């Protein structure tokens, strides 16, 4: 690991000039500063032990760090990173760029000031340029859960497109045709993959997609709950749904239990799992699965090994997810189930308009007709109003 004097000797500069450049002094011209930073990154320079420890890796977020939720990607990722750091006894520091980076310093200077030797980057759609800038500076870094065409950007991610298509084909093989997609509202690489996989499956079978069944939601339990309310109260509800986020999957199953929607008899659900949360649901959820812990582990292990000269300096890897069939998918029901947000169950209306006899009561929800009298079964007649059965 180079010292200030060694960097100065290589560049033909004085140690004082190199020191000022590394400390972002205004008395150093920009070209000299850029040369010094590039040389420091190439030589894996770190401040002396008296100033900062030399075995610290940063988990870097462009904004505020994302809170780890139960079953969420962040908690599994963090667990894997901590395990990966153990091999070479590195420590971890969580860093917010937006909070701590000074306006007049580049990323390398910022990380050196923080005493960080390498970084694991957790980025989002609107901050991908930050990853490219860090890579162009040459600071040791790897991006998790995203991928780049730029050969300088190291990354490790998962490809969920193929298994998303496989999941939808599984539902089509079970006789489902009205298959909904509840996708995360933020179009990051992962969720774009899952949306495209959904569309790929329909294209492969030459079946037209109903755009009304493709909805955006938030990646939280409440997102899954509201998606079920919205989808199952449609005049022609789906018989199956693919949720692209683990927490929205849990929320959807919870709401189905509350409304008495039987999974999978009334509604088949395919979820997404970043770890093993599918084994904590009832029924055990059919899911497209990625191992977020593995992503964290491999990113941390590669970065620390690379810093110690034990691994290649470039890594671009896309791991494959897997599709696991469990207990939340079954054959499409003979008659679809329609359930309003208050728990009222309706037969799905198809064909001619309802007769006058069945228009005794008008629902305020989307103008649905609900028969409140006693008569022989007809389209539009409620089949119960219990929240569970």
LINMO-V705970 format. One record per residue. N is the residue number from 0. RES is the residue in one letter. SS is DSSP state (alpha for helix, beta for strand, coil for the rest). PHI is phi in whole degrees, 0 to 359 (NA if undefined). PSI is psi in degrees with one decimal (999 if undefined). Layout:
n=N res=RES ss=SS phi=PHI psi=PSI
n=N res=RES ss=SS phi=PHI psi=PSI
This chain:
n=0 res=X ss=coil phi=NA psi=124.9
n=1 res=X ss=coil phi=286 psi=155.5
n=2 res=X ss=coil phi=256 psi=173.8
n=3 res=X ss=alpha phi=300 psi=-41.2
n=4 res=X ss=alpha phi=296 psi=-39.7
n=5 res=X ss=alpha phi=293 psi=-41.0
n=6 res=X ss=alpha phi=296 psi=-42.1
n=7 res=X ss=alpha phi=299 psi=-42.3
n=8 res=X ss=alpha phi=296 psi=-41.0
n=9 res=X ss=alpha phi=294 psi=-35.5
n=10 res=X ss=alpha phi=267 psi=-8.5
n=11 res=X ss=coil phi=73 psi=32.1
n=12 res=X ss=coil phi=244 psi=167.0
n=13 res=X ss=coil phi=280 psi=150.2
n=14 res=X ss=alpha phi=304 psi=-34.0
n=15 res=X ss=alpha phi=295 psi=-40.6
n=16 res=X ss=alpha phi=295 psi=-43.6
n=17 res=X ss=alpha phi=298 psi=-43.0
n=18 res=X ss=alpha phi=298 psi=-43.5
n=19 res=X ss=alpha phi=296 psi=-38.9
n=20 res=X ss=alpha phi=295 psi=-43.0
n=21 res=X ss=alpha phi=294 psi=-28.7
n=22 res=X ss=coil phi=265 psi=10.9
n=23 res=X ss=coil phi=63 psi=38.6
n=24 res=X ss=coil phi=291 psi=144.2
n=25 res=X ss=coil phi=286 psi=-10.8
n=26 res=X ss=coil phi=274 psi=9.0
n=27 res=X ss=coil phi=246 psi=129.9
n=28 res=X ss=coil phi=291 psi=152.4
n=29 res=X ss=alpha phi=303 psi=-38.9
n=30 res=X ss=alpha phi=295 psi=-42.5
n=31 res=X ss=alpha phi=295 psi=-41.8
n=32 res=X ss=alpha phi=300 psi=-44.1
n=33 res=X ss=alpha phi=297 psi=-40.4
n=34 res=X ss=alpha phi=297 psi=-42.3
n=35 res=X ss=alpha phi=294 psi=-44.7
n=36 res=X ss=alpha phi=297 psi=-42.5
n=37 res=X ss=alpha phi=297 psi=-42.9
n=38 res=X ss=alpha phi=294 psi=-38.9
n=39 res=X ss=alpha phi=295 psi=-40.1
n=40 res=X ss=alpha phi=293 psi=-41.4
n=41 res=X ss=alpha phi=297 psi=-38.8
n=42 res=X ss=coil phi=274 psi=1.9
n=43 res=X ss=coil phi=56 psi=43.0
n=44 res=X ss=coil phi=294 psi=140.7
n=45 res=X ss=coil phi=224 psi=149.2
n=46 res=X ss=coil phi=303 psi=159.9
n=47 res=X ss=coil phi=298 psi=158.3
n=48 res=X ss=coil phi=302 psi=-31.3
n=49 res=X ss=coil phi=295 psi=-22.9
n=50 res=X ss=coil phi=265 psi=-39.4
n=51 res=X ss=coil phi=201 psi=150.6
n=52 res=X ss=coil phi=293 psi=156.5
n=53 res=X ss=coil phi=250 psi=14.9
n=54 res=X ss=coil phi=234 psi=39.6
n=55 res=X ss=beta phi=248 psi=129.2
n=56 res=X ss=beta phi=253 psi=143.2
n=57 res=X ss=beta phi=257 psi=133.7
n=58 res=X ss=beta phi=264 psi=107.5
n=59 res=X ss=beta phi=254 psi=126.4
n=60 res=X ss=beta phi=250 psi=139.9
n=61 res=X ss=coil phi=294 psi=-34.0
n=62 res=X ss=coil phi=244 psi=-140.4
n=63 res=X ss=coil phi=288 psi=140.9
n=64 res=X ss=coil phi=305 psi=140.4
n=65 res=X ss=coil phi=283 psi=132.1
n=66 res=X ss=coil phi=287 psi=131.9
n=67 res=X ss=coil phi=291 psi=122.2
n=68 res=X ss=coil phi=260 psi=159.7
n=69 res=X ss=coil phi=302 psi=125.8
n=70 res=X ss=coil phi=74 psi=1.7
n=71 res=X ss=coil phi=276 psi=166.5
n=72 res=X ss=alpha phi=297 psi=-42.0
n=73 res=X ss=alpha phi=297 psi=-41.0
n=74 res=X ss=alpha phi=293 psi=-40.9
n=75 res=X ss=alpha phi=292 psi=-40.1
n=76 res=X ss=alpha phi=299 psi=-46.9
n=77 res=X ss=alpha phi=298 psi=-41.4
n=78 res=X ss=alpha phi=299 psi=-41.2
n=79 res=X ss=alpha phi=292 psi=-40.0
n=80 res=X ss=alpha phi=299 psi=-46.8
n=81 res=X ss=alpha phi=299 psi=-37.8
n=82 res=X ss=alpha phi=291 psi=-38.8
n=83 res=X ss=alpha phi=292 psi=-27.5
n=84 res=X ss=alpha phi=285 psi=-18.8
n=85 res=X ss=coil phi=295 psi=-34.4
n=86 res=X ss=coil phi=306 psi=-46.8
n=87 res=X ss=coil phi=250 psi=16.6
n=88 res=X ss=coil phi=58 psi=46.5
n=89 res=X ss=coil phi=269 psi=157.4
n=90 res=X ss=beta phi=251 psi=167.4
n=91 res=X ss=beta phi=237 psi=137.6
n=92 res=X ss=beta phi=234 psi=129.7
n=93 res=X ss=beta phi=268 psi=128.5
n=94 res=X ss=beta phi=233 psi=137.9
n=95 res=X ss=beta phi=251 psi=116.1
n=96 res=X ss=alpha phi=294 psi=-46.2
n=97 res=X ss=alpha phi=297 psi=-29.8
n=98 res=X ss=alpha phi=277 psi=-38.6
n=99 res=X ss=alpha phi=249 psi=-21.5
n=100 res=X ss=coil phi=286 psi=131.7
n=101 res=X ss=coil phi=281 psi=149.3
n=102 res=X ss=coil phi=298 psi=-30.2
n=103 res=X ss=coil phi=262 psi=14.7
n=104 res=X ss=coil phi=239 psi=147.9
n=105 res=X ss=coil phi=276 psi=179.6
n=106 res=X ss=alpha phi=294 psi=-39.1
n=107 res=X ss=alpha phi=298 psi=-44.9
n=108 res=X ss=alpha phi=298 psi=-40.1
n=109 res=X ss=alpha phi=299 psi=-48.1
n=110 res=X ss=alpha phi=293 psi=-38.0
n=111 res=X ss=alpha phi=296 psi=-40.7
n=112 res=X ss=alpha phi=298 psi=-32.5
n=113 res=X ss=coil phi=280 psi=-5.6
n=114 res=X ss=coil phi=74 psi=31.8
n=115 res=X ss=coil phi=255 psi=134.0
n=116 res=X ss=coil phi=266 psi=-25.8
n=117 res=X ss=beta phi=199 psi=162.0
n=118 res=X ss=beta phi=227 psi=144.1
n=119 res=X ss=beta phi=256 psi=121.3
n=120 res=X ss=beta phi=258 psi=127.4
n=121 res=X ss=beta phi=249 psi=103.5
n=122 res=X ss=coil phi=245 psi=170.6
n=123 res=X ss=coil phi=226 psi=177.7
n=124 res=X ss=alpha phi=305 psi=-41.6
n=125 res=X ss=alpha phi=273 psi=2.0
n=126 res=X ss=alpha phi=235 psi=15.8
n=127 res=X ss=alpha phi=298 psi=-30.4
n=128 res=X ss=alpha phi=297 psi=-28.8
n=129 res=X ss=alpha phi=299 psi=-41.2
n=130 res=X ss=alpha phi=296 psi=-40.4
n=131 res=X ss=alpha phi=295 psi=-42.3
n=132 res=X ss=alpha phi=298 psi=-42.9
n=133 res=X ss=alpha phi=296 psi=-41.4
n=134 res=X ss=alpha phi=295 psi=-40.1
n=135 res=X ss=alpha phi=295 psi=-32.7
n=136 res=X ss=alpha phi=289 psi=-21.6
n=137 res=X ss=coil phi=90 psi=9.2
n=138 res=X ss=coil phi=286 psi=138.1
n=139 res=X ss=coil phi=300 psi=120.3
n=140 res=X ss=beta phi=203 psi=155.0
n=141 res=X ss=beta phi=216 psi=136.9
n=142 res=X ss=beta phi=266 psi=138.3
n=143 res=X ss=beta phi=250 psi=143.5
n=144 res=X ss=coil phi=65 psi=31.0
n=145 res=X ss=coil phi=202 psi=162.8
n=146 res=X ss=coil phi=222 psi=155.6
n=147 res=X ss=coil phi=223 psi=148.4
n=148 res=X ss=coil phi=281 psi=-27.2
n=149 res=X ss=coil phi=298 psi=121.5
n=150 res=X ss=coil phi=291 psi=-15.6
n=151 res=X ss=coil phi=277 psi=-15.3
n=152 res=X ss=coil phi=269 psi=115.3
n=153 res=X ss=coil phi=281 psi=140.9
n=154 res=X ss=beta phi=204 psi=159.8
n=155 res=X ss=beta phi=221 psi=127.9
n=156 res=X ss=beta phi=216 psi=-177.8
n=157 res=X ss=beta phi=238 psi=141.7
n=158 res=X ss=beta phi=263 psi=108.5
n=159 res=X ss=coil phi=254 psi=3.0
n=160 res=X ss=alpha phi=293 psi=-48.2
n=161 res=X ss=alpha phi=297 psi=-43.9
n=162 res=X ss=alpha phi=286 psi=-25.9
n=163 res=X ss=alpha phi=295 psi=-43.1
n=164 res=X ss=alpha phi=297 psi=-39.7
n=165 res=X ss=alpha phi=297 psi=-38.3
n=166 res=X ss=alpha phi=295 psi=-42.8
n=167 res=X ss=alpha phi=292 psi=-38.7
n=168 res=X ss=alpha phi=298 psi=-35.9
n=169 res=X ss=alpha phi=301 psi=-43.8
n=170 res=X ss=alpha phi=292 psi=-40.1
n=171 res=X ss=alpha phi=298 psi=-39.0
n=172 res=X ss=alpha phi=294 psi=-24.4
n=173 res=X ss=coil phi=275 psi=1.3
n=174 res=X ss=coil phi=99 psi=0.6
n=175 res=X ss=coil phi=285 psi=139.9
n=176 res=X ss=coil phi=235 psi=-36.5
n=177 res=X ss=coil phi=268 psi=87.4
n=178 res=X ss=beta phi=249 psi=119.4
n=179 res=X ss=beta phi=270 psi=156.9
n=180 res=X ss=beta phi=237 psi=122.1
n=181 res=X ss=beta phi=249 psi=100.7
n=182 res=X ss=beta phi=250 psi=148.7
n=183 res=X ss=beta phi=303 psi=137.3
n=184 res=X ss=coil phi=292 psi=-21.5
n=185 res=X ss=coil phi=269 psi=116.0
n=186 res=X ss=coil phi=280 psi=63.0
n=187 res=X ss=coil phi=283 psi=175.6
n=188 res=X ss=alpha phi=303 psi=-44.4
n=189 res=X ss=alpha phi=301 psi=-47.4
n=190 res=X ss=alpha phi=282 psi=-25.5
n=191 res=X ss=alpha phi=296 psi=-42.1
n=192 res=X ss=alpha phi=305 psi=-46.3
n=193 res=X ss=alpha phi=289 psi=-36.2
n=194 res=X ss=alpha phi=296 psi=-45.1
n=195 res=X ss=alpha phi=294 psi=-35.6
n=196 res=X ss=alpha phi=297 psi=-40.4
n=197 res=X ss=alpha phi=302 psi=-48.0
n=198 res=X ss=alpha phi=292 psi=-37.2
n=199 res=X ss=alpha phi=303 psi=-41.6
n=200 res=X ss=alpha phi=297 psi=-44.4
n=201 res=X ss=alpha phi=293 psi=-39.0
n=202 res=X ss=alpha phi=296 psi=-39.1
n=203 res=X ss=alpha phi=295 psi=-25.9
n=204 res=X ss=coil phi=259 psi=2.1
n=205 res=X ss=coil phi=56 psi=45.0
n=206 res=X ss=coil phi=247 psi=133.7
n=207 res=X ss=coil phi=285 psi=139.3
n=208 res=X ss=coil phi=270 psi=136.2
n=209 res=X ss=coil phi=272 psi=110.5
n=210 res=X ss=alpha phi=302 psi=-26.6
n=211 res=X ss=alpha phi=293 psi=-16.3
n=212 res=X ss=alpha phi=269 psi=-0.7
n=213 res=X ss=beta phi=256 psi=107.4
n=214 res=X ss=beta phi=238 psi=153.0
n=215 res=X ss=beta phi=257 psi=143.6
n=216 res=X ss=beta phi=214 psi=178.2
n=217 res=X ss=coil phi=264 psi=150.8
n=218 res=X ss=coil phi=278 psi=55.2
n=219 res=X ss=coil phi=223 psi=169.8
n=220 res=X ss=alpha phi=302 psi=-40.8
n=221 res=X ss=alpha phi=297 psi=-29.0
n=222 res=X ss=alpha phi=296 psi=-40.5
n=223 res=X ss=alpha phi=292 psi=-38.9
n=224 res=X ss=alpha phi=296 psi=-48.9
n=225 res=X ss=alpha phi=292 psi=-29.9
n=226 res=X ss=alpha phi=295 psi=-41.4
n=227 res=X ss=alpha phi=297 psi=-44.0
n=228 res=X ss=alpha phi=300 psi=-43.1
n=229 res=X ss=alpha phi=290 psi=-47.6
n=230 res=X ss=alpha phi=289 psi=-42.7
n=231 res=X ss=alpha phi=282 psi=-10.6
n=232 res=X ss=coil phi=262 psi=2.3
n=233 res=X ss=coil phi=295 psi=149.4
n=234 res=X ss=coil phi=305 psi=-36.4
n=235 res=X ss=coil phi=237 psi=85.0
n=236 res=X ss=coil phi=289 psi=161.3
n=237 res=X ss=coil phi=286 psi=161.5
n=238 res=X ss=coil phi=255 psi=-4.3
n=239 res=X ss=beta phi=206 psi=151.6
n=240 res=X ss=beta phi=222 psi=140.0
n=241 res=X ss=beta phi=250 psi=117.0
n=242 res=X ss=beta phi=260 psi=129.1
n=243 res=X ss=coil phi=265 psi=9.7
n=244 res=X ss=coil phi=224 psi=139.0
n=245 res=X ss=alpha phi=300 psi=-44.2
n=246 res=X ss=alpha phi=290 psi=-37.4
n=247 res=X ss=alpha phi=293 psi=-30.3
n=248 res=X ss=alpha phi=298 psi=-46.3
n=249 res=X ss=alpha phi=297 psi=-44.3
n=250 res=X ss=alpha phi=299 psi=-37.9
n=251 res=X ss=alpha phi=295 psi=-45.1
n=252 res=X ss=alpha phi=297 psi=-40.0
n=253 res=X ss=alpha phi=299 psi=-46.7
n=254 res=X ss=alpha phi=293 psi=-36.2
n=255 res=X ss=alpha phi=299 psi=-43.3
n=256 res=X ss=alpha phi=299 psi=-42.2
n=257 res=X ss=alpha phi=296 psi=-38.0
n=258 res=X ss=alpha phi=271 psi=-3.1
n=259 res=X ss=coil phi=76 psi=20.6
n=260 res=X ss=coil phi=277 psi=115.2
n=261 res=X ss=coil phi=282 psi=125.4
n=262 res=X ss=coil phi=251 psi=118.2
n=263 res=X ss=coil phi=255 psi=7.2
n=264 res=X ss=coil phi=298 psi=-43.9
n=265 res=X ss=coil phi=269 psi=-34.9
n=266 res=X ss=coil phi=213 psi=126.5
n=267 res=X ss=beta phi=271 psi=140.5
n=268 res=X ss=beta phi=231 psi=128.3
n=269 res=X ss=beta phi=250 psi=128.2
n=270 res=X ss=beta phi=249 psi=-172.4
n=271 res=X ss=beta phi=234 psi=142.0
n=272 res=X ss=beta phi=226 psi=126.9
n=273 res=X ss=coil phi=270 psi=-7.7
n=274 res=X ss=coil phi=208 psi=-109.4
n=275 res=X ss=coil phi=229 psi=25.9
n=276 res=X ss=alpha phi=294 psi=-22.7
n=277 res=X ss=alpha phi=298 psi=-26.7
n=278 res=X ss=alpha phi=280 psi=-3.7
n=279 res=X ss=alpha phi=254 psi=6.8
n=280 res=X ss=coil phi=255 psi=160.4
n=281 res=X ss=coil phi=232 psi=123.6
n=282 res=X ss=coil phi=294 psi=164.8
n=283 res=X ss=coil phi=303 psi=127.1
n=284 res=X ss=coil phi=277 psi=132.5
n=285 res=X ss=beta phi=293 psi=132.7
n=286 res=X ss=beta phi=205 psi=152.7
n=287 res=X ss=beta phi=275 psi=127.2
n=288 res=X ss=beta phi=240 psi=134.0
n=289 res=X ss=coil phi=234 psi=155.9
n=290 res=X ss=coil phi=256 psi=91.4
n=291 res=X ss=alpha phi=294 psi=-31.3
n=292 res=X ss=alpha phi=297 psi=-41.1
n=293 res=X ss=alpha phi=296 psi=-40.5
n=294 res=X ss=alpha phi=300 psi=-46.3
n=295 res=X ss=alpha phi=297 psi=-44.0
n=296 res=X ss=alpha phi=298 psi=-49.2
n=297 res=X ss=alpha phi=291 psi=-34.1
n=298 res=X ss=alpha phi=293 psi=-43.8
n=299 res=X ss=alpha phi=291 psi=-41.2
n=300 res=X ss=alpha phi=294 psi=-43.3
n=301 res=X ss=alpha phi=297 psi=-45.3
n=302 res=X ss=alpha phi=297 psi=-46.0
n=303 res=X ss=alpha phi=292 psi=-39.4
n=304 res=X ss=alpha phi=295 psi=-41.2
n=305 res=X ss=alpha phi=297 psi=-41.5
n=306 res=X ss=alpha phi=296 psi=-28.3
n=307 res=X ss=coil phi=264 psi=10.1
n=308 res=X ss=coil phi=74 psi=24.0
n=309 res=X ss=coil phi=251 psi=5.4
n=310 res=X ss=coil phi=210 psi=161.5
n=311 res=X ss=coil phi=300 psi=155.7
n=312 res=X ss=coil phi=275 psi=-1.6
n=313 res=X ss=coil phi=231 psi=136.6
n=314 res=X ss=coil phi=214 psi=119.9
n=315 res=X ss=beta phi=226 psi=105.0
n=316 res=X ss=beta phi=228 psi=133.8
n=317 res=X ss=beta phi=241 psi=106.3
n=318 res=X ss=beta phi=281 psi=153.1
n=319 res=X ss=beta phi=265 psi=134.5
n=320 res=X ss=coil phi=287 psi=-177.2
n=321 res=X ss=beta phi=220 psi=152.5
n=322 res=X ss=beta phi=254 psi=123.8
n=323 res=X ss=beta phi=240 psi=119.2
n=324 res=X ss=coil phi=272 psi=124.4
n=325 res=X ss=coil phi=234 psi=-130.0
n=326 res=X ss=coil phi=252 psi=5.9
n=327 res=X ss=coil phi=256 psi=10.3
n=328 res=X ss=coil phi=233 psi=140.1
n=329 res=X ss=coil phi=206 psi=-179.7
n=330 res=X ss=coil phi=300 psi=148.2
n=331 res=X ss=coil phi=300 psi=139.4
n=332 res=X ss=coil phi=294 psi=151.2
n=333 res=X ss=coil phi=298 psi=-42.6
n=334 res=X ss=coil phi=237 psi=121.8
n=335 res=X ss=coil phi=300 psi=154.0
n=336 res=X ss=beta phi=254 psi=131.3
n=337 res=X ss=beta phi=244 psi=126.6
n=338 res=X ss=beta phi=229 psi=127.2
n=339 res=X ss=coil phi=279 psi=163.0
n=340 res=X ss=coil phi=301 psi=-23.9
n=341 res=X ss=coil phi=273 psi=2.9
n=342 res=X ss=coil phi=97 psi=-6.9
n=343 res=X ss=coil phi=295 psi=130.8
n=344 res=X ss=beta phi=256 psi=134.8
n=345 res=X ss=beta phi=234 psi=146.2
n=346 res=X ss=beta phi=289 psi=142.1
n=347 res=X ss=coil phi=289 psi=127.5
n=348 res=X ss=coil phi=278 psi=122.9
n=349 res=X ss=coil phi=224 psi=145.3
n=350 res=X ss=coil phi=93 psi=-149.4
n=351 res=X ss=coil phi=298 psi=163.8
n=352 res=X ss=coil phi=294 psi=159.9
n=353 res=X ss=coil phi=288 psi=152.8
n=354 res=X ss=coil phi=285 psi=165.4
n=355 res=X ss=alpha phi=299 psi=-32.5
n=356 res=X ss=alpha phi=297 psi=-29.7
n=357 res=X ss=alpha phi=265 psi=10.5
n=358 res=X ss=coil phi=255 psi=29.1
n=359 res=X ss=coil phi=293 psi=-29.1
n=360 res=X ss=beta phi=223 psi=128.7
n=361 res=X ss=beta phi=259 psi=126.1
n=362 res=X ss=coil phi=284 psi=145.9
n=363 res=X ss=coil phi=278 psi=-5.2
n=364 res=X ss=coil phi=267 psi=105.2
n=365 res=X ss=coil phi=58 psi=24.7
n=366 res=X ss=coil phi=67 psi=26.8
n=367 res=X ss=coil phi=286 psi=137.2
n=368 res=X ss=beta phi=273 psi=131.7
n=369 res=X ss=beta phi=231 psi=123.4
n=370 res=X ss=beta phi=277 psi=115.4
n=371 res=X ss=coil phi=261 psi=-0.1
n=372 res=X ss=coil phi=263 psi=179.9
n=373 res=X ss=coil phi=260 psi=119.7
n=374 res=X ss=coil phi=201 psi=172.4
n=375 res=X ss=coil phi=294 psi=153.1
n=376 res=X ss=coil phi=303 psi=130.7
n=377 res=X ss=coil phi=219 psi=163.0
n=378 res=X ss=coil phi=299 psi=135.9
n=379 res=X ss=coil phi=97 psi=-11.3
n=380 res=X ss=beta phi=282 psi=134.9
n=381 res=X ss=beta phi=294 psi=145.8
n=382 res=X ss=beta phi=252 psi=20.6
n=383 res=X ss=beta phi=137 psi=162.8
n=384 res=X ss=coil phi=225 psi=20.1
n=385 res=X ss=coil phi=282 psi=148.7
n=386 res=X ss=coil phi=280 psi=-18.2
n=387 res=X ss=coil phi=213 psi=156.9
n=388 res=X ss=coil phi=206 psi=999
